[in-house]
Amino acid sequence: MVALEPTEFYGKVTFLGHVQDREAGLSSAQLDHMQLSFAGSQNEDHGGETRPSCSRVLKQYDRGTPIRNVRQLSILSVEEIAQIAQTMGIDHLDPTVFGASLVIEGIPDLTLVPPSSRLQFASGATVTVDMENHPCHLVSREIEAIYPGKGKLFKPAAQRRRGVTAWVEAEGAISIGDSVRLHIPTQPAWPHLTDTLSQIG
């Protein structure tokens, strides 16, 4: 049985970027092309095949534990960035403030695509979606520097709109304007998911 199925949802790459130094700031530098290897994007500070665990997985590991890096890339959508900006009362949010690796236009509700979905690009380069990327204070800080007084509005505005994190499954090159196709796992949603999340939350 096939585990992944291509969908008829296609998108277009509108932005590529990389974060050179997380200690200096989250904003990403814009690129025209991106070469993806199994370690992620070249010169990306979030790259590497492993990473130290962070606050997002404190219930699983002590902070700093070496774990597989499934957060090599941060992927957002044009549509959800626009929704965030509108909710915050801002005309436009540049993708660089998110530390975005890729921004895609045309795939609806990108943040909510099933974990383990694939995004396959024209070159054959393919990334696997890990999970939703939750809003964080680092983006709020970048926005506050540009729009004083607005940074605090980011986290509530970006709920379920912050995009996804992903890791490289097949190497290849990506360029601005390239097409991308969504592939989703054939596995149905776990029937106990809603009850489990309600107990946690």
N, CA, C and O of each residue as an XYZ file, in Angstrom:
804
protein
N       0.843     -1.201      0.000
C       0.000      0.000      0.000
C       0.879      1.252      0.000
O       1.836      1.354      0.768
N       0.540      2.191     -0.866
C       1.287      3.452     -0.941
C       1.062      4.259      0.339
O      -0.074      4.425      0.783
N       2.143      4.755      0.922
C       2.053      5.485      2.191
C       1.848      6.979      2.000
O       1.387      7.663      2.914
N       2.184      7.492      0.822
C       2.047      8.916      0.523
C       1.335      9.076     -0.814
O       1.582      8.325     -1.758
N       0.450     10.064     -0.882
C      -0.276     10.330     -2.115
C      -0.085     11.792     -2.535
O      -0.227     12.696     -1.711
N       0.236     12.026     -3.805
C       0.286     13.407     -4.287
C      -1.114     14.002     -4.318
O      -2.078     13.317     -4.660
N      -1.225     15.262     -3.965
C      -2.508     15.954     -4.017
C      -2.530     16.877     -5.230
O      -1.537     16.999     -5.947
N      -3.657     17.515     -5.449
C      -3.757     18.505     -6.515
C      -3.519     19.922     -5.992
O      -3.869     20.909     -6.639
N      -2.917     19.996     -4.806
C      -2.559     21.299     -4.253
C      -1.115     21.625     -4.643
O      -0.172     20.950     -4.230
N      -0.973     22.670     -5.444
C       0.333     23.141     -5.896
C       0.563     24.551     -5.349
O      -0.377     25.322     -5.152
N       1.804     24.856     -5.118
C       2.159     26.204     -4.694
C       3.324     26.733     -5.512
O       3.861     26.057     -6.389
N       3.690     27.956     -5.196
C       4.822     28.600     -5.862
C       5.725     29.220     -4.806
O       5.241     29.836     -3.856
N       7.025     29.060     -4.968
C       7.993     29.632     -4.039
C       8.096     31.137     -4.298
O       8.434     31.558     -5.404
N       7.805     31.939     -3.280
C       7.870     33.398     -3.427
C       9.010     34.022     -2.634
O       9.360     35.182     -2.851
N       9.590     33.255     -1.715
C      10.682     33.782     -0.880
C      11.575     32.633     -0.452
O      11.101     31.546     -0.125
N      12.880     32.892     -0.460
C      13.877     31.986      0.100
C      14.798     32.797      0.995
O      15.132     33.938      0.678
N      15.206     32.214      2.109
C      16.090     32.943      3.008
C      16.822     32.018      3.953
O      16.486     30.841      4.081
N      17.838     32.570      4.619
C      18.517     31.804      5.655
C      18.929     32.722      6.791
O      19.217     33.903      6.598
N      18.949     32.138      7.985
C      19.384     32.854      9.189
C      20.858     32.548      9.379
O      21.242     31.394      9.570
N      21.676     33.581      9.325
C      23.118     33.366      9.386
C      23.622     33.185     10.810
O      24.553     32.417     11.051
N      23.002     33.898     11.763
C      23.480     33.851     13.146
C      22.309     34.117     14.081
O      21.881     35.261     14.234
N      21.791     33.067     14.706
C      20.639     33.218     15.601
C      20.942     34.112     16.790
O      20.055     34.797     17.301
N      22.202     34.107     17.234
C      22.563     34.946     18.379
C      22.453     36.427     18.038
O      22.146     37.249     18.902
N      22.705     36.762     16.780
C      22.640     38.162     16.346
C      21.203     38.605     16.079
O      20.895     39.791     16.196
N      20.324     37.674     15.721
C      18.930     38.016     15.432
C      18.280     36.954     14.581
O      18.957     36.189     13.894
N      16.955     36.910     14.630
C      16.209     35.868     13.920
C      16.000     36.183     12.447
O      15.796     35.265     11.653
N      16.042     37.446     12.059
C      15.720     37.818     10.677
C      16.558     37.041      9.681
O      17.747     36.805      9.899
N      15.926     36.647      8.583
C      16.624     35.886      7.546
C      17.071     36.804      6.417
O      16.427     37.808      6.116
N      18.189     36.434      5.802
C      18.694     37.144      4.627
C      18.085     36.505      3.387
O      18.045     35.280      3.273
N      17.610     37.328      2.460
C      16.905     36.816      1.289
C      17.870     36.190      0.289
O      18.990     36.667      0.107
N      17.420     35.109     -0.360
C      18.194     34.387     -1.369
C      17.386     34.269     -2.652
O      16.157     34.338     -2.634
N      18.100     34.089     -3.781
C      17.432     33.786     -5.042
C      17.340     32.284     -5.272
O      16.404     31.793     -5.903
N      18.328     31.563     -4.749
C      18.399     30.117     -4.916
C      18.770     29.483     -3.583
O      19.386     30.122     -2.731
N      18.392     28.233     -3.413
C      18.734     27.501     -2.198
C      19.115     26.079     -2.579
O      18.382     25.406     -3.304
N      20.250     25.628     -2.092
C      20.675     24.250     -2.305
C      20.402     23.475     -1.019
O      20.941     23.799      0.040
N      19.568     22.458     -1.121
C      19.229     21.655      0.041
C      20.041     20.372      0.061
O      20.093     19.636     -0.925
N      20.673     20.115      1.199
C      21.358     18.850      1.436
C      20.672     18.169      2.611
O      19.734     18.720      3.187
N      21.127     16.986      2.967
C      20.509     16.293      4.082
C      20.707     17.042      5.402
O      20.042     16.741      6.393
N      21.615     18.009      5.415
C      21.832     18.832      6.612
C      21.001     20.108      6.579
O      21.079     20.921      7.500
N      20.209     20.291      5.529
C      19.382     21.493      5.429
C      19.895     22.438      4.366
O      20.480     22.015      3.369
N      19.671     23.718      4.587
C      20.092     24.749      3.652
C      21.517     25.199      3.975
O      21.891     25.335      5.140
N      22.295     25.425      2.932
C      23.675     25.847      3.110
C      23.742     27.185      3.854
O      22.979     28.104      3.556
N      24.653     27.287      4.816
C      24.881     28.504      5.612
C      23.703     28.888      6.503
O      23.616     30.031      6.950
N      22.800     27.953      6.765
C      21.660     28.192      7.645
C      22.027     27.806      9.073
O      22.458     26.681      9.327
N      21.855     28.742     10.005
C      22.237     28.484     11.396
C      21.361     27.417     12.044
O      21.756     26.816     13.044
N      20.167     27.174     11.479
C      19.307     26.105     11.995
C      19.613     24.754     11.347
O      18.944     23.762     11.634
N      20.620     24.715     10.478
C      20.935     23.501      9.749
C      21.647     22.462     10.604
O      21.845     22.645     11.805
N      22.018     21.385      9.962
C      22.684     20.281     10.638
C      21.781     19.072     10.745
O      20.556     19.199     10.749
N      22.381     17.909     10.831
C      21.593     16.685     10.936
C      21.114     16.424     12.364
O      20.164     15.670     12.577
N      21.769     17.045     13.335
C      21.291     16.999     14.719
C      21.245     18.420     15.257
O      21.791     19.344     14.653
N      20.586     18.585     16.403
C      20.515     19.880     17.071
C      20.372     19.654     18.567
O      19.969     18.568     18.983
N      20.691     20.654     19.392
C      20.401     20.538     20.822
C      18.911     20.771     21.066
O      18.324     21.682     20.482
N      18.301     19.966     21.914
C      16.874     20.113     22.193
C      16.604     21.476     22.822
O      17.461     22.045     23.497
N      15.389     21.991     22.586
C      15.027     23.328     23.046
C      13.767     23.258     23.907
O      13.329     22.178     24.303
N      13.189     24.437     24.190
C      12.029     24.514     25.080
C      10.816     23.767     24.540
O       9.944     23.379     25.318
N      10.738     23.553     23.222
C       9.571     22.910     22.629
C       9.462     21.429     22.972
O       8.390     20.835     22.849
N      10.571     20.835     23.402
C      10.545     19.396     23.716
C      11.059     19.126     25.134
O      11.666     18.086     25.391
N      10.815     20.066     26.049
C      11.269     19.888     27.432
C      10.562     18.732     28.140
O      11.091     18.194     29.113
N       9.390     18.349     27.674
C       8.688     17.224     28.294
C       9.237     15.880     27.816
O       8.869     14.824     28.331
N      10.121     15.942     26.823
C      10.733     14.720     26.313
C      12.220     14.608     26.673
O      12.714     13.508     26.923
N      12.943     15.750     26.702
C      14.392     15.730     26.885
C      14.834     16.878     27.779
O      14.178     17.918     27.840
N      15.941     16.684     28.466
C      16.594     17.809     29.141
C      17.077     18.784     28.077
O      17.487     18.377     26.990
N      17.027     20.075     28.395
C      17.456     21.090     27.433
C      18.915     20.834     27.011
O      19.782     20.572     27.845
N      19.150     20.917     25.724
C      20.504     20.741     25.214
C      20.853     19.320     24.823
O      21.968     19.065     24.368
N      19.917     18.380     24.992
C      20.170     16.993     24.591
C      20.317     16.919     23.066
O      19.471     17.462     22.354
N      21.351     16.272     22.546
C      21.467     16.124     21.089
C      20.323     15.257     20.550
O      20.132     14.127     20.999
N      19.568     15.788     19.590
C      18.466     15.054     18.969
C      18.517     15.265     17.456
O      19.208     16.157     16.964
N      17.774     14.430     16.728
C      17.688     14.589     15.277
C      17.101     15.957     14.942
O      16.133     16.388     15.567
N      17.676     16.631     13.970
C      17.211     17.965     13.605
C      16.084     17.877     12.581
O      16.326     17.699     11.387
N      14.859     18.004     13.060
C      13.696     18.040     12.168
C      13.176     19.477     12.031
O      12.062     19.709     11.562
N      14.014     20.434     12.455
C      13.674     21.852     12.368
C      14.682     22.584     11.486
O      15.065     23.718     11.774
N      15.106     21.926     10.412
C      16.094     22.530      9.528
C      15.546     23.743      8.793
O      16.284     24.683      8.496
N      14.257     23.722      8.501
C      13.635     24.758      7.686
C      12.371     25.281      8.348
O      11.649     24.541      9.016
N      12.117     26.570      8.150
C      10.874     27.206      8.594
C      10.120     27.649      7.342
O      10.602     28.472      6.565
N       8.917     27.080      7.167
C       8.152     27.324      5.939
C       6.833     28.011      6.284
O       6.083     27.537      7.137
N       6.560     29.119      5.622
C       5.326     29.866      5.839
C       4.603     30.040      4.514
O       5.140     29.732      3.450
N       3.363     30.545      4.597
C       2.594     30.801      3.376
C       2.298     32.287      3.233
O       2.143     33.009      4.218
N       2.223     32.721      1.984
C       1.868     34.107      1.672
C       0.534     34.464      2.320
O       0.381     35.529      2.919
N      -0.421     33.557      2.186
C      -1.771     33.830      2.657
C      -1.818     33.988      4.184
O      -2.478     34.894      4.694
N      -1.128     33.119      4.901
C      -1.170     33.194      6.369
C      -0.382     34.385      6.899
O      -0.765     34.970      7.912
N       0.705     34.755      6.239
C       1.433     35.973      6.639
C       0.516     37.187      6.490
O       0.501     38.065      7.353
N      -0.243     37.235      5.403
C      -1.176     38.342      5.192
C      -2.253     38.371      6.275
O      -2.649     39.442      6.737
N      -2.725     37.187      6.678
C      -3.736     37.119      7.738
C      -3.172     37.603      9.070
O      -3.855     38.297      9.823
N      -1.935     37.238      9.355
C      -1.285     37.690     10.590
C      -1.188     39.214     10.593
O      -1.550     39.866     11.572
N      -0.699     39.770      9.492
C      -0.537     41.224      9.393
C      -1.877     41.935      9.552
O      -1.973     42.932     10.267
N      -2.902     41.426      8.892
C      -4.220     42.055      8.985
C      -4.735     42.034     10.424
O      -5.255     43.034     10.917
N      -4.589     40.895     11.090
C      -5.043     40.786     12.478
C      -4.293     41.746     13.384
O      -4.860     42.267     14.344
N      -3.018     41.984     13.084
C      -2.200     42.899     13.894
C      -2.413     44.366     13.527
O      -1.922     45.258     14.218
N      -3.146     44.617     12.440
C      -3.346     45.993     12.007
C      -2.133     46.577     11.312
O      -1.871     47.777     11.406
N      -1.382     45.720     10.604
C      -0.188     46.127      9.869
C      -0.435     45.860      8.387
O      -1.005     44.833      8.020
N      -0.003     46.785      7.549
C      -0.231     46.633      6.106
C       0.538     45.454      5.531
O       0.028     44.739      4.670
N       1.766     45.248      6.004
C       2.632     44.246      5.382
C       3.656     43.755      6.389
O       4.217     44.545      7.148
N       3.899     42.450      6.398
C       4.973     41.859      7.190
C       5.953     41.186      6.243
O       5.581     40.299      5.476
N       7.190     41.609      6.303
C       8.214     41.012      5.455
C       8.548     39.611      5.962
O       8.676     39.421      7.171
N       8.694     38.624      5.075
C       9.021     37.260      5.519
C      10.306     37.164      6.330
O      10.482     36.227      7.109
N      11.208     38.137      6.150
C      12.487     38.068      6.863
C      12.309     38.128      8.371
O      13.121     37.561      9.102
N      11.250     38.811      8.868
C      11.093     38.962     10.318
C      10.765     37.639     10.998
O      10.955     37.493     12.205
N      10.272     36.673     10.221
C       9.934     35.356     10.769
C      11.139     34.421     10.818
O      11.059     33.330     11.384
N      12.255     34.847     10.226
C      13.364     33.924     10.062
C      13.021     32.837      9.064
O      13.485     31.703      9.185
N      12.204     33.184      8.072
C      11.677     32.193      7.132
C      12.761     31.621      6.236
O      13.645     32.339      5.767
N      12.680     30.306      6.004
C      13.517     29.651      5.004
C      12.823     29.686      3.642
O      13.446     29.960      2.616
N      11.529     29.402      3.659
C      10.734     29.402      2.433
C       9.376     30.018      2.717
O       8.821     29.864      3.805
N       8.849     30.722      1.713
C       7.455     31.151      1.742
C       6.815     30.659      0.456
O       7.359     30.830     -0.635
N       5.643     30.040      0.606
C       4.936     29.410     -0.509
C       3.565     30.060     -0.668
O       2.885     30.358      0.314
N       3.182     30.270     -1.895
C       1.859     30.798     -2.202
C       1.011     29.700     -2.841
O       1.486     28.997     -3.733
N      -0.236     29.544     -2.399
C      -1.155     28.671     -3.103
C      -1.589     27.412     -2.392
O      -2.512     26.741     -2.853
N      -0.949     27.061     -1.268
C      -1.378     25.877     -0.518
C      -2.182     26.350      0.688
O      -1.607     26.942      1.601
N      -3.488     26.110      0.722
C      -4.331     26.660      1.784
C      -4.034     26.021      3.144
O      -3.726     24.833      3.239
N      -4.135     26.842      4.189
C      -3.951     26.368      5.562
C      -2.669     25.559      5.704
O      -2.675     24.459      6.258
N      -1.578     26.109      5.202
C      -0.291     25.412      5.231
C       0.085     24.955      6.630
O       0.613     23.857      6.805
N      -0.184     25.790      7.627
C       0.190     25.455      9.006
C      -0.458     24.157      9.480
O       0.077     23.485     10.363
N      -1.589     23.804      8.909
C      -2.356     22.663      9.396
C      -2.221     21.410      8.529
O      -2.951     20.441      8.737
N      -1.302     21.414      7.563
C      -1.132     20.189      6.775
C      -0.645     19.074      7.710
O       0.047     19.352      8.689
N      -0.999     17.821      7.419
C      -0.648     16.736      8.346
C       0.860     16.591      8.530
O       1.612     16.687      7.560
N       1.307     16.362      9.761
C       2.718     16.021      9.965
C       3.109     14.847      9.072
O       2.313     13.937      8.842
N       4.324     14.878      8.580
C       4.878     13.880      7.662
C       4.417     14.075      6.223
O       4.730     13.254      5.361
N       3.672     15.158      5.950
C       3.417     15.523      4.558
C       4.743     15.876      3.889
O       5.712     16.249      4.551
N       4.766     15.751      2.574
C       5.952     16.145      1.810
C       5.623     17.336      0.919
O       4.518     17.457      0.390
N       6.611     18.211      0.769
C       6.561     19.296     -0.202
C       7.658     19.000     -1.214
O       8.845     19.030     -0.889
N       7.244     18.715     -2.449
C       8.196     18.313     -3.478
C       8.314     19.413     -4.527
O       7.314     19.869     -5.082
N       9.542     19.829     -4.789
C       9.819     20.953     -5.673
C      10.166     20.462     -7.079
O      10.359     19.267     -7.304
N      10.239     21.400     -8.012
C      10.424     21.059     -9.418
C      11.691     20.255     -9.663
O      11.714     19.398    -10.546
N      12.745     20.514     -8.899
C      14.017     19.823     -9.080
C      14.000     18.399     -8.539
O      14.916     17.621     -8.805
N      12.958     18.056     -7.779
C      12.924     16.783     -7.075
C      13.276     16.926     -5.608
O      13.046     16.011     -4.818
N      13.835     18.073     -5.239
C      14.101     18.335     -3.819
C      12.799     18.194     -3.045
O      11.757     18.701     -3.461
N      12.872     17.500     -1.917
C      11.667     17.209     -1.148
C      11.942     17.402      0.331
O      12.967     16.960      0.851
N      11.005     18.074      1.006
C      11.133     18.246      2.450
C       9.936     17.603      3.137
O       8.827     17.579      2.603
N      10.185     17.091      4.320
C       9.148     16.456      5.127
C       8.702     17.421      6.214
O       9.528     17.960      6.951
N       7.410     17.636      6.313
C       6.857     18.503      7.353
C       6.955     17.785      8.696
O       6.486     16.657      8.842
N       7.567     18.448      9.670
C       7.608     17.881     11.015
C       6.306     18.200     11.741
O       5.523     17.301     12.051
N       6.082     19.473     12.008
C       4.859     19.871     12.702
C       4.678     21.376     12.626
O       5.514     22.095     12.080
N       3.583     21.832     13.180
C       3.285     23.263     13.269
C       4.403     23.991     14.007
O       4.927     23.498     15.006
N       4.758     25.161     13.505
C       5.757     26.008     14.154
C       5.019     27.033     15.010
O       4.349     27.914     14.473
N       5.130     26.931     16.313
C       4.381     27.819     17.197
C       4.965     29.234     17.199
O       6.176     29.399     17.051
N       4.125     30.250     17.363
C       4.619     31.628     17.470
C       5.557     31.781     18.666
O       5.353     31.157     19.707
N       6.580     32.610     18.512
C       7.540     32.787     19.608
C       7.895     34.259     19.788
O       7.635     35.097     18.925
N       8.498     34.543     20.941
C       8.830     35.929     21.287
C       9.937     36.494     20.407
O      10.075     37.713     20.305
N      10.734     35.629     19.765
C      11.818     36.125     18.918
C      11.271     36.879     17.709
O      11.835     37.893     17.297
N      10.176     36.383     17.146
C       9.541     37.102     16.035
C       8.909     38.393     16.550
O       8.979     39.432     15.893
N       8.291     38.322     17.732
C       7.703     39.531     18.332
C       8.746     40.630     18.456
O       8.462     41.801     18.205
N       9.960     40.242     18.847
C      11.041     41.220     19.026
C      11.438     41.855     17.695
O      11.687     43.058     17.623
N      11.495     41.032     16.636
C      11.848     41.570     15.315
C      10.777     42.551     14.832
O      11.097     43.597     14.268
N       9.507     42.210     15.056
C       8.405     43.080     14.631
C       8.400     44.372     15.443
O       8.176     45.454     14.900
N       8.645     44.253     16.732
C       8.641     45.434     17.609
C       9.678     46.455     17.164
O       9.451     47.659     17.276
N      10.820     45.981     16.657
C      11.884     46.883     16.214
C      11.466     47.695     14.991
O      11.968     48.795     14.764
N      10.538     47.138     14.202
C      10.078     47.823     12.988
C       8.784     48.593     13.239
O       8.603     49.706     12.744
N       7.884     47.982     14.020
C       6.574     48.577     14.317
C       6.416     48.678     15.836
O       5.805     47.805     16.453
N       6.958     49.730     16.437
C       6.883     49.850     17.900
C       5.447     49.744     18.409
O       4.532     50.379     17.885
N       5.279     48.925     19.443
C       3.972     48.718     20.038
C       3.198     47.555     19.448
O       2.165     47.163     19.990
N       3.679     46.994     18.342
C       2.958     45.913     17.659
C       3.487     44.522     17.993
O       2.791     43.530     17.778
N       4.696     44.437     18.510
C       5.299     43.132     18.751
C       4.464     42.227     19.633
O       4.399     41.020     19.401
N       3.824     42.797     20.642
C       3.028     42.007     21.586
C       1.788     41.396     20.924
O       1.182     40.476     21.473
N       1.416     41.900     19.760
C       0.232     41.396     19.064
C       0.530     40.157     18.227
O      -0.388     39.488     17.751
N       1.813     39.853     18.048
C       2.158     38.785     17.114
C       1.684     37.408     17.558
O       1.037     36.707     16.780
N       1.985     37.006     18.775
C       1.702     35.627     19.178
C       0.211     35.266     19.065
O      -0.106     34.212     18.514
N      -0.713     36.099     19.566
C      -2.124     35.738     19.377
C      -2.553     35.777     17.908
O      -3.380     34.970     17.482
N      -1.997     36.706     17.138
C      -2.389     36.815     15.723
C      -1.876     35.646     14.899
O      -2.463     35.297     13.874
N      -0.775     35.036     15.349
C      -0.124     33.990     14.557
C      -0.526     32.577     14.961
O       0.000     31.612     14.405
N      -1.439     32.430     15.907
C      -1.874     31.091     16.287
C      -2.445     30.360     15.078
O      -3.330     30.876     14.396
N      -1.933     29.150     14.812
C      -2.352     28.305     13.695
C      -2.072     28.935     12.332
O      -2.674     28.559     11.326
N      -1.140     29.911     12.313
C      -0.782     30.560     11.053
C       0.725     30.724     10.879
O       1.163     31.341      9.908
N       1.514     30.195     11.781
C       2.960     30.454     11.831
C       3.751     29.573     10.876
O       4.970     29.705     10.768
N       3.057     28.672     10.180
C       3.761     27.798      9.258
C       4.235     26.524      9.927
O       3.786     26.175     11.019
N       5.141     25.837      9.264
C       5.609     24.536      9.733
C       7.129     24.482      9.723
O       7.798     25.257      9.039
N       7.653     23.541     10.501
C       9.072     23.218     10.405
C       9.212     21.965      9.556
O       8.285     21.161      9.456
N      10.378     21.808      8.947
C      10.566     20.691      8.030
C      12.033     20.307      7.954
O      12.920     21.066      8.343
N      12.259     19.103      7.440
C      13.626     18.607      7.239
C      13.744     18.023      5.840
O      12.751     17.632      5.227
N      14.976     17.971      5.347
C      15.221     17.574      3.967
C      15.222     16.056      3.829
O      15.997     15.365      4.490
N      14.346     15.540      2.962
C      14.298     14.107      2.679
C      15.041     13.767      1.386
O      15.677     12.718      1.291
N      14.958     14.657      0.391
C      15.668     14.453     -0.871
C      16.373     15.751     -1.248
O      15.767     16.823     -1.241
N      17.642     15.645     -1.574
C      18.447     16.833     -1.864
C      18.085     17.431     -3.224
O      17.535     16.754     -4.093
N      18.404     18.709     -3.383
C      18.154     19.380     -4.652
C      18.144     20.880     -4.489
O      18.317     21.398     -3.386
N      17.942     21.576     -5.592
C      17.960     23.034     -5.608
C      16.543     23.596     -5.707
O      15.655     22.983     -6.299
N      16.352     24.767     -5.118
C      15.074     25.489     -5.186
C      15.379     26.927     -5.610
O      16.378     27.510     -5.187
N      14.519     27.480     -6.436
C      14.653     28.872     -6.852
C      13.324     29.597     -6.684
O      12.263     28.975     -6.642
N      13.399     30.915     -6.589
C      12.186     31.726     -6.547
C      11.359     31.441     -7.804
O      11.892     31.401     -8.913
N      10.061     31.246     -7.615
C       9.171     30.977     -8.737
C       8.949     29.504     -9.002
O       8.072     29.147     -9.789
N       9.735     28.626     -8.354
C       9.563     27.195     -8.568
C       8.202     26.717     -8.067
O       7.627     27.277     -7.134
N       7.712     25.676     -8.711
C       6.468     25.058     -8.253
C       6.766     24.043     -7.161
O       7.873     23.511     -7.074
N       5.765     23.784     -6.332
C       5.880     22.804     -5.261
C       4.536     22.094     -5.138
O       3.479     22.716     -5.251
N       4.591     20.789     -4.907
C       3.365     19.992     -4.811
C       3.273     19.353     -3.429
O       4.262     18.849     -2.898
N       2.088     19.381     -2.863
C       1.846     18.787     -1.553
C       1.500     17.309     -1.703
O       0.620     16.937     -2.479
N       2.210     16.475     -0.946
C       1.920     15.041     -0.845
C       1.548     14.757      0.607
O       2.208     15.253      1.521
N       0.518     13.980      0.827
C       0.074     13.733      2.206
C       0.079     12.237      2.521
O      -0.110     11.405      1.634
N       0.296     11.908      3.788
C       0.254     10.496      4.182
C      -1.160      9.950      4.078
O      -2.134     10.670      4.298
N      -1.263      8.672      3.742
C      -2.581      8.045      3.603
C      -3.165      7.649      4.958
O      -4.343      7.303      5.042
N      -2.367      7.694      6.004
C      -2.840      7.320      7.339
C      -3.930      8.280      7.814
O      -3.748      9.494      7.728
N      -5.052      7.772      8.309
C      -6.101      8.657      8.832
C      -5.681      9.280     10.163
O      -4.742      8.811     10.806
N      -6.372     10.324     10.565
C      -6.087     10.964     11.850
C      -6.342      9.987     12.991
O      -7.286      9.198     12.941
N      -5.503     10.041     14.013
C      -5.659      9.185     15.195
C      -6.998      9.498     15.857
O      -7.239     10.659     16.189
N      -7.876      8.522     16.064
C      -9.234      8.810     16.556
C      -9.283      9.365     17.974
O     -10.312      9.897     18.391
N      -8.186      9.249     18.722
C      -8.176      9.732     20.105
C      -7.520     11.108     20.240
O      -7.330     11.603     21.352
N      -7.175     11.725     19.105
C      -6.418     12.968     19.145
C      -7.165     14.084     19.860
O      -6.601     14.734     20.742
N      -8.415     14.318     19.500
C      -9.185     15.433     20.092
C      -9.332     15.271     21.598
O      -9.135     16.228     22.347
N      -9.673     14.077     22.043
C      -9.837     13.837     23.476
C      -8.517     14.026     24.218
O      -8.491     14.596     25.309
N      -7.417     13.546     23.625
C      -6.114     13.660     24.265
C      -5.694     15.119     24.399
O      -5.215     15.532     25.455
N      -5.872     15.902     23.335
C      -5.494     17.310     23.393
C      -6.358     18.094     24.379
O      -5.863     19.001     25.049
N      -7.621     17.760     24.472
C      -8.491     18.455     25.425
C      -8.080     18.144     26.855
O      -8.198     19.011     27.722
N      -7.607     16.946     27.127
C      -7.135     16.599     28.462
C      -5.844     17.330     28.812
O      -5.635     17.725     29.959
N      -4.978     17.508     27.811
C      -3.709     18.203     28.027
C      -3.942     19.694     28.224
O      -3.392     20.314     29.133
N      -4.787     20.262     27.332
C      -4.978     21.709     27.321
C      -5.923     22.194     28.364
O      -6.171     23.396     28.460
